Amino acid sequence: MDYEPTTYPKRALSKKKGLQKKTKIMLSILLAFLLAGSLGFVYKKQISLFLFDAFAAKDIKEKLDESYEAVGHEPDPEEEVSSTEPFSVLLLGVDPRGNERGRSDSMIVAVVRPKDNRLLLVSVPRDTYTEIIGYDTTTKINAAYSYGGAKMSIDTVEHLLQNDIHYYATINFNGLKDVVDAIGGVELPITYVIENKLASHEKLRIEPHKPIYDGKDALSYVRYREDSDENRTERQRIFLRAFMNELFKLKNVSKVPELIDIAGDNFTTNMKSDLILSLAKEFFMKDSLPTITNYMLHGEGFRTDAWYYAIDPEDLTYTQQLIANWLDADITAQELIRPDLRK
């Protein structure tokens, strides 16, 4: 008896092929997970970065492009810094009210040294009495933002510190709460109750000794203002460190697209998206978080028509030298000025 091959209806044959294709896909995914698991202990960052590039980088780049805002103070194309050269960023914490631009509630000059995995944060007290470049007046430095936005702030800080400011980034405090909540909160060294008591200040209260602080508490922590400018700027730098600690944990890498989406209108910068992504990868692939060095311009308060902060001339000179030292690409990590060793 001759053998006759079994014939299947076309519909059944199509279903069988579809099932085989799905099975192959599932086996491929399973194999990929097994491979990732077996190599994860050694190559977990490389795998995370590969997955990031494959599935998230394009969307994140598009989101970052939406946050790009040139202010007429951008490096020439030939002079744009790479992701390994030292550069400076003026970080402006802003609190707009309604249609008003508002003042910059915090001002921090960050000098980034990607190759050395180091970061210098220099706080400029918001009440610093100085010349506002482009407005022909002398008043609190945080007024520069309300008069002329990020560009006037950059010009004024450059004039005060006598060093180039390559980029700026504004962070709207209204978005800080949601971003902190998205990464699961931050650890903050709060050992006593922090509370605004003056009727003229926004009411806030933070309980001490919590293992993790949510976005509401984090926002209150950086905005609390009933002790001193020095303590306030120190809290802002502590928060930045705590936020970076959480952000660079592997468990939060997958949340980067969500964080960028939350930032939305709450974040603007004149740094190109390609540079931001290159920097993020540069720091992520390091064996440890960046070493952060903190400093604040010192002086003392005085009152005339309002309360101001007069910068000590000697400390201003020291700060100018400190920033210039960190911006010098020829300076090695061992040659960097360390404020903590200052006599």
N, C-alpha and C positions, 0 to 999 in steps of 0.2 A: 504494500500500500504506500503510494507516494505521500511524502510529508507536505502538508499545505500550511504555510505560515498563518498565524492568527491575524486577523484584520480587526482594527478598532474603528469605531465611528470617529469622524474628524473631531468632534467636540470632546470626546473622551481622551483622544491623543493630545489635544491642546492642553487639557487639564493636567495630564501626566507630565508634559514638558514643563508646564508652569510650576508644578510641585517640585520637579527636579531642580529647576532654577532657584526656587526659594530655599531648598535644602542646601544648595551650594553656597548661597549667600550667607545663610545662618552658620554653616560650617566655617566659612571664611571669617565671619565676625568672631566666632568662638575661638578660632585659631589665633586671631589678632589679640584677643583678650588674654589668652594663655601666654602668648609671647610677651605681651606687656607685663603680665604678672611675673614671669620668670626673669625678665630683665629689669623690672621696676626698681628693685633695691639699688641697682647700680646706675641705671639710666632714666630714673623717674623724671628728672627735669627735662632731659632731651625728648622723652616721649610726650610730656606735657606740652613742650614747645612745638613739637611736630603736629600734635592735635590742634593746638592753637592756630598755627599757620594754615592748616588744612581746612578748618571749619569756622574760625572766628575772625581771623585777621582782616579779611576783606570788609566785613560788616563794621568792624571797629574803626577801620580807616575811614569809612564813609561817615561814621558818626563824628569822629575827630575832625574831619574836614568841615563839618557843620559848625564846630566850635571855633574854627579859625577866624580871627579878626585882626587884620592888619591895622596898625595905628600910625603908619608913617615913620616907624622907628625899627625897621627890620634890617638885619645884616645884608650887605650886598651879596648877590648870588655867588660871587667868587670868594666871599669871606664867611659864608655860612659854616658853622662849626659841625664837626662830625660827632658821632656818638661816642668817641673816645677822648676828645679834647676838652679841657676845662672851659666852662662857660657860666654865665650868671643869669639868674631869673629873678625878677621882682614879683613876689607873691603878694597879692592884694586880697584881703578878706573884705568883701563889701556887703553892705546891708541896705539895698535900695528901698525906698518907701514910696509906693505908688508910682507916679511917673517921674519922680525925681531920681537922679543918679545916686545921690547920697555920698557920704565920705567913705574913705577906706578905713575900716575899723581895725585892721591890722596890716602891717607892712613888714615883710621879711625879705631880705636879700639872700638868696640861696646861690652859693657857688658850688657847682657840680664838677667833680673830677671822676668821670666814669672809669677810666683806666685804673685808678688807685682805689676805686670803690669807697670814695669818701665824699662827704657832703658838709659844707659849712653853712650854718644858718645864722644870719646877723639880723637881730630885731631892731627896727627903727621905731622908737616910741611915737605913738600917734600924735602926741601934743608937742613934738619937737618944733621949736621956734626957728624958722628958716625962711629964706627967700623962695618964693614960688616962681619958678622959671616959666615965663610966658604969660604971667598975669600981673607982673609989676607990683607985687605986694610982699610983705613979710608977715607970716602968720603960722598957724599950726600946719605941719606938713600933710596931715590927712585931708586938708582942704583942697590940695592939688587935684585930687580925683574928682571932687564935685565941680571944680572950675573947668577942668580940661580932660577928664577921663584918664585912661591908662597912659597916654603919651605924656601928659603934663606931669603925672606922677613919676614916670621914668626920667624925664628931663630934670625934675627937681631932685630926685635921689642921686642921679649921676653928678649933678652939680655939688651936692652936699658931700658925697663920698669920693668924688674925683676918680671914679672908676667906671668903665663901660658896663652898662646893663644891656645884655644881648637880647633878652626876651622878657615877656611878662606873662602872668597867668592870674586872672581874677576868679575868685571862688565866692559865689553868692552863699552867704550863711544859710539862706532858706533851704538849700539843697543838701547841706551837710548832714542833717538829721537822717534823711532817707538813705544816704550813702553809707553811713555808719551802721544803720539797721540792716542794710543789704549784706554786709560782711559779717554779721552776727555780733556786732558790738566791739568795744575796745577795752583793754585793760588800762586803768588810770590809777596813779598812786594817791588816792584821796583818803586821808586819815582823820579828817574832821568835817563837820557839817559846813558846806559852802552855801551861803544864803545872802541874797540881796535884801537889805532892810530899809533902804532909803525910799521914800515915797516917789521920788522922781525917776527911779530905776525900775526896769522891768522885773517883775517878781520871778524869782527862781530859787530852787533849793535842791541840793544834791546830798544824799546820804553817803557816809563813808564806808569803806571796807567791802564794797561790792566786788565780786570776782570779775564781773563784766558790766560795763556801762553802755546803755543804749544810746541812740542818736539824740534823744532829748537831753539826757544828762551831758553828753559830749558837747553839745551846742552850748549848754549853760556853763560848762567848764571853761570854754574858750572866751565866753562873753562876760563872765563875772568880773566886776570892776571896782569892788569896794575895799580893796586893800592897797595895791600900788601898781604903777605901770610896769615896774620891773617884774613883779610876780605874774602879772597878766601876760606879758610877752613870753615869760618862761612857760606858762601853761600852754600857750599856743605851740611852742616848740615841742613840749612833751606830748601834746596830742598828735602832732605830725609824726613823731617817732612811733607812737602807739598804733596809729593808722597804718603806717608802713609795715609794722610788724605783722599785722593781720592780713594786709593786702598781698604780701609776698608769700604767704603760706599756700602750699599746694592746693589746699581745700578751697581756696578763694579764686584760683586761676580761672576756673570755669565760670565765675561770676563776673568777670571783667566786662563782657558785653552788656550785662544788666547794669553794671555800675556806670558805664559810659552812657547808657540810655537814660539813667536816672539823672546824671549830671546835666545833660541837655542844655537848656538855657542858663543853667547855674554856673557854667564854666566857659570862659573865653581865653584864648591865647593866640599869640602870633608865632608859635612854634609849629612847624609843618608836621603833619601826621606821620610822615615817614621817619622823621627824627624822633618823635615821641615813641613810636613802636620800636625803633632800633635801640633807644635808651632802655626801654622796659625789658627788652630781651637781654641787653648787656648786663643789667643789674640782676635779673632773674637767674642767669646762669652762673652767678658768683656763688662761692661756697658759703657766704654769709651775707647778712644785711649790710648796707653801707654804714661805715663808721661816721657818726654824726658829731660834729663839733659845733658848740653853741656859743654865741656872744650877743651882747646887747650894748648899744651906745649908751654911755653913762653921762649923767649930768644931774641937775637938780631943778625942782619946780619953782616957779615964781608966778605972781599974779599981778596983772595990770587991769586991763578991761576984761580979761578972762584968765584961765589957768593955762600956763605954758610950761614947756620943759626945755631948759637951756643946756645944750650939749657942752660938756667939758672940752675945751680946745685941745688939750693933750690927748684925751681919749679919742677925739675925732681923728687926730693924726695917726694914732695907733690903729684905729679901725680901717683907715684908708690903706695903711701899709699891710694890714692883715688880708684884706680883700685882694690887693695887688699881688701879694705873695701866692695866694691860692689860685689866682687866675693865670699865673705864669706856667706855661706848659713845660718849661725847662727846669722847674723846681721839682725835685723828687719828693716822694712821700715823707722821707726822713727829714727833709729840709722845710717842711711846712711849719708855719708859725702856729703854736698851740696856746690859745688863751688860758687854758687851765694851768699852764706852767709860768704864766706871767707873774713877775714879782711885784 
